[in-house]
């Protein structure tokens, strides 16, 4: 159990500190828009643990641990993460209709596709390929996000509301802006606000002006990042503790107690190994170092995922717990910790839309790529003449419950007045516990024999 928990932490460090950094650099080199980059590279970065867990579940564990992890992670992201954002944000966080409408519609469509694919408990190479093509369609929709937003807003008479929200940014009345506090805890400047307005689709002359304004904002952000990195790389700087990749060199004083000393020595082998084996692409932004960072991040993610799946499968076998249950509960929570932390962080800054988009967006990747790729590998490489088989029929009922959680979440957010509140968080947390109880009962054959034994009995 301790090894599995340590692997969760290791995956979070690799993805947050190295893998996502290489993907961000790759997105900038390819000049991808924020929407497309978020739907592709950023989703791949935050969902890398689930993807590798699903692949290893097919290749190594040869069970439903990978499928259960992806399905459980999807419910965890929608219910538990949004619940934590509402409970721990420290204030009521506003949510706008478009990101939730866009992401929930395509996510619900994705879940329906998954239900159709696993209905007969057999997945072919064609079905896996169709799922990957649907993810390509999702990227295309994100590419035309602004145009779709304008079309829907105009059709339903919501253009004025959209424009009013952008003007709130300019006047400093928007609760989602930096004026409400957050990372910088200072009032947004007039020029920054004006540039945000110029980048929006409601600003008409946006050909050369839009590109110029976006370039100014990008350069300003990059210069601030370089300044921060310069401070965090200095061991004597007071900001050194903010950088997880470098503060392992600073040993905590003995006055902090044995607990801090123990935590330090537990983390040092991991952090030191990663720093000396994975190049830091942020240190050389003008080189092609990000390719080496990307490759080594993939390597370490595969290693940690292998150890994690091995340990969890062993724990489940020892305790007599089905692989699907271990995936839906323990693995789902562990692999989704980076997503939960990121959503909580942005919700504390008042960015409710970003928190919601992170929850739904990563789920689309998990299902259409995180499940399709392992199934495609199994049906085209491991055993081309056969189907990928779902051992537990209970997973189909679990996916039905997953679809139901989408509807419950949307209705709950609407009833809370489009705010992430503590009451909303408490309600979604209760629903998440109910979901886990129902799924566990289904997988333990309480409602019927849907899940085969963990190990075949003699003579079977």
N, C-alpha and C positions, 0 to 999 in steps of 0.2 A: 504493500500500500504506500509506504514511504517513497519507494522508487517511482511509482506512478505519479505521485504528487510532485516529486522533483522534476519529472519529465514535463509536467504541465508548465511549471515555471520556466524550464529550459526552452520550451516551444514559444512561450510568450516573449522571452528575451530575444531569441533569434528573429522572430517575425517583427517585433516592434523596433528593434535597434538596428537590424541589418537588412532583412528581406524587403520590408516596406521602403526603406531608404533607397535600395537599388531599383525598385519598381518606380518610385517617384522620379528618379533620374532618367530612367528609360522613357517614361511618359513625356518628360520635358524634351528629350532628344527627338522623339517622334512628333512633337508639337501637337499632342492630343488635347482636346478640350477637357475641361474638368469633369463633365458628365461621362464622356467616354472613358477617361482614365479611371474614374471611380467605379464604373461598371465592369471594367476589365482588370487592370493591374492592381488597383486598391482592393477590390473584392478578392482577387487571388491572394493578395498578401494577408488579409485578415482571416481568410478561410483556408489557408494552407494546411493547418493542422487537421481540419475535417477531411480535406481532400486526400492527404497522405494516409490518414486513418482508414478511410474507405478503401483505398488501393491496397493497403496491407491487410485489411480485413478480407479481401477477396483472394489475395495471393498467399498470405501466410496463415491467417486464422481460419480461412475457408468457412466463414460463418456469416451471421447477420450483424456482427459487431459494427462494421462500417456503415451499413444502411441504418441501423438503429442510432448510431452517432449523429448522422446527418439529419434524420427526422427529429431526434431529441434536441439537437442544436437549434433547429428551426423553431421549435416551440419555446425553447429557452430564450432565444433572441426576442421573440414577439412578446411573450408573457413576462418572464422573469426580468429581462433587461429593462423593458419599459416600466415595469413595476418598481424596480430599484431607482430608476430615474425620477419617478414621481415621489418616492418616499425620501430620497436622499438629496434631491436637488437643492433643498433649502428654501424654495419659493415655488410659486406656480409658473410653470414654463409654457409659453404659448406655442401652439402648433397650427400651421396653415393647412388649408385643405388640399392644395395641389400635390405636394410630395406624398402625402398619405394616400390620396386618391390614385395617383400614378403607380406607386409601388405596390399598393395592396391589390389593385386590379390585376397587374401582371403576376404578382405572387400567387393570387388565388388561381389564376389560369395555370400557373406552373404546378400547383398542387393537384389540380384536376388532371393534368397530363400524367403526373406521377401515379395517381389512382388508376388511370386507364392502363398504364404500362405494367404495374405490378398486380393487376386484378387476377391474372391467371398464374401468378407466382413464377413466371418465366419471362426473361428479358432477352430479346434477340439483339444482334448487332445493328439491325435496321432501327429498332426502337431507340437504342442508345445514340445512334447518329442523329436521329430526329431531335432528340433532346438537346444535343450540341448545336444543331441548326437553330433551334428556338432561342438559345442563348445569344446567337448571332443576331437574331431579330430583336432581342432585348437591347443589345448594344446599339442597333440602328435606331430604335425608339429613343434611347438616351441621347443619341447624336442630334436628333430633332426635338429635343425636350422643350426648348424655348418656343418653337413654332407650335407644337402641340398645346402647350400651356396657353398661348395667346388664342388659338382656335377655340379651345374649350371655354376659356374665360369670356371670350366675345359672344359665343353662342348662348351661354347661360347668364349673360349680363353681369359678369364679375370683373370686367376690365377696370372699372373705377376702383374696386377694392384692391386690386393688385397694384394699381398706380399709387393709391393712397398709402399702401404699406411701404413702397419705395420712397415716397416723400417723407414718411416717418423717419427713415434712416437719415435723410438730409437734415431734418429739423431736430434730430436727437430724441424723438419720442418713441422710437421702436424699442421694445423690450428685448428684442433679439440682437440688437447691436451691441457694440463694445461699450456703449454709454452706460449699459446696465451693470457694468462690472465684468470681471472675467480675467482673461490672461494678462491684459495690459492694464486693466482697471483705470482707464483714463477716457475722457470724452473723445469721440471720433472727430477728426478734423474736418473742416469744411471741404478741403480739396479732395480728401479721401472719399467723403460722402458724394461729392459731385462726380467723381470718377465712377463710383458704383452706379449712380443714376445713368451716366453715359453708356455704361456697359449693358444696361438693361434693354429689353426688346421694345419698351415704350418710348425710348429715345430714338427719334426718326433718322437723323443723319448719322448713321452708324457704320459707314463703310470704312474710311481711313481713320475716322475719329475713334471708333470702337477699338480697332487694333492698337492705336497709339495709347489710348487710355489703359487698356489691359496690359500693355508692355510696361507702362510706368508703374502700375500696381505690382506687377510681377518683380520688377527690379527692386522696388522698395522692400518687398517682402524678403527677397533674396539677400539684400544687404543687411537686414535685421537678423536673418538667420546666421550669416557669417559672423556678425558681431557677437551673437550669443555663443557660437561655437568657439570663438577665440577665447572667451572667458571660461567656458567649461573645460577646455583643454589645459588650463593652468591649475596645477595641483594646489597652489597657494591661494587660489581665488575663492571667495566665499560662495561662488556659483558652482564650484566643482561638485558639490554633493548632488546637484540637480541632474548630473549626467550619470546614468547607470553604467555606461560602458567603461567609464574611467575611474569612478570613485572606489572601485575595489582595491586600488593601490593604497588608499588611505585607511589604515587600520583604526577602528574605534578605540578610544582610550579605555583603560581598565575600569575607570570610574563609572562607565555606562553599564557595568554588570556583566555577568556570565552569559545572559541571554543574547545580548548584542554581539559578544565575542563568538558565540556558537553560530549565530546566523551568518556572521561575516565569514567564518571558515567553511561553512557549508556552501556559500555562494562563490567563494574565490575560485575553486577549481573550474567551475563552469564559465564564469566571466573571463578568466584568464585564457582558457582554451579557445574561446570564441574570438577574443581580441587578437590572439597571435595566429589564428588560422583563417579568419575572414578579413579581407582588406576593407578599409573604411572608405567607401566611395565619396563620402562628404568631404574628406580631407583633400581629395584631388578631383574637384568637380569638372574640370576641363579635360580629363583623361577618360579612357575607356575602362577605368577601374571598376565601374558598376557591374560589368559583365562577370568579373571574378567574384565580386560580392554576391551577385545573384547565384552563381554556380555553387559557391561554398555554403550559402544559406540553404539552398535546395538540399545539399548533402547532409547538413546537420539536422534539418527538419525531417528528412527521411530516417536518419539514425534515431532521433528522439521519438518519432512516431512509432517506429518499429518496437523500441523498448517499451513504450507506453501501451501499445496494443498487446504485446506479449504479457506484460504484468497484469493488465486488466482481464485478459482472457484466462490467465492462470488463477486469478482471484475468483472469477466467476465460476470456473470449473471446480475449485476447491469448496466453494460455498453452495454449489448447486444452483447458481443463478444463470438463467439463459443469457446468451451473448447479446440478444436484442435489448434486454433490460439493462445490462451493463452499458450498452451504447446510449440508450435513451436517457439514462440518469447520470452515471458517473463520468463517462467519457464526454457526453454532450456538454455538461457544465464545465469540465476542465478545458476542453478545446475552445470554448467560447469565452473564456475569461478575458482575452484581449478585446473582443467586441464589447463586452459588458463594461470594461474599464473605460474604453473610448467613448461610449455612449453616455456614461455617467459624467465624464469630464466635460463634454460639450453641453450637456443639459444643465450643469452647474453654471455655465456661462450664459444660459438663456437660449441656447441654440437647440430648441426642441425639434425643429425640422431635420437638422443634421442627425440628431440622435435616432429619430424614427427612420430616416433614410438608411442609416447604417444597419439597423436591425433588419429591415425588409430586404435591402439590396444584397446583403451577404447571404440571405436565405435563398434568393434566386440562383446565385452562383453555386451554393451548396447542393441544390437539387439538380439543376440542369448540367452542371459540370462535375460536382463532387460525387454524384452517383453515376452519371453517364460514362465518365472516363474509366472507372474501375470495371463497370459492366462491359464496356467496349474492349478493354484489355483482355478480359476473361473470354469473351466470345470470338475474338479475332486472333489472339496470341496464345493464351494458355490452353484453351480447348475450343478450337474453331468450329467443331462439328456439333457443339451443344449450346444450350441456352445458359444464361446466368440464372440460377435458381434461388428464390427466396424461401428459406427453410421454414420460417415462422409465418403462418397465415395471419397471425395476430397483428403483424405490421400493417396490413391493409386497413384494419379497424383503427390503428393508431394514426394513419394518414388521414382517415376520415375525421378523427378528432382534431388533427392539425388544421384541416379546413374550417372546422367549427370555431377554433380559437381565433382565426382571422376575423370572422364575422363578429365574435364577441368583443374583440379588441377595438374594432372600428366603432361599434355601437357605444362601447364604454367611453371612448375618447369624445364622441359626439355628445353624449349625455353629460360629460364633465365640462362642456362649453369650450372644447378645443384647447384645453389646458392639461398639462401633466401635473396632477395634484396628488396629495398624499392619500386621499380617499380612492382615487383611481388606482394608485400603486397597490394599496391594500387589497382592492377587489381583484386585480390581475394576479396578485400573489396567491390568493385563495384559489383562483381558477387554475393556476399552475400546479398547485398541490393536488387538486382534484384530478387534473390530467395525469399526473404521475401515479396516483392511486389506481385510476382506471386502467392505465396502460400496464401496470404491474399485475393487476388482477387478470387482464386478458392474457398476458404472456405466461402467467402461472396456471392457465387453463381453468380459472374459476368459473368462467361463463361457457366453457366448452373446450374440447381438445383441439386447440389450434396450434400449439407449439410442441415439437417433438422433444424427447429427453435430451439433456445436454450430452450424454454419452450413450450410445446404443447398448441395450441390455443384451446379455449372452443369449444366443439362439435367435435373435431378431434378424 
